[in-house]
């Protein structure tokens, strides 16, 4: 029964870590939509800036 106190201590440590992670974030209301979304524009596709080159990323197929 020597491992029982070790198990209790480990459980307490993970509980504290879980509570700390659950407390992360920003408290308050959600941000209002941007001006582009309120004008009825298609915000699902990002707008491309003139003069930029599209460089594909390794994980793009997953998105």
HELIX and SHEET records of a PDB file:
HELIX    1   1 UNK A    3  UNK A   22  1                                  20    
HELIX    2   2 UNK A   35  UNK A   38  1                                   4    
HELIX    3   3 UNK A   60  UNK A   62  5                                   3    
END                                                                             
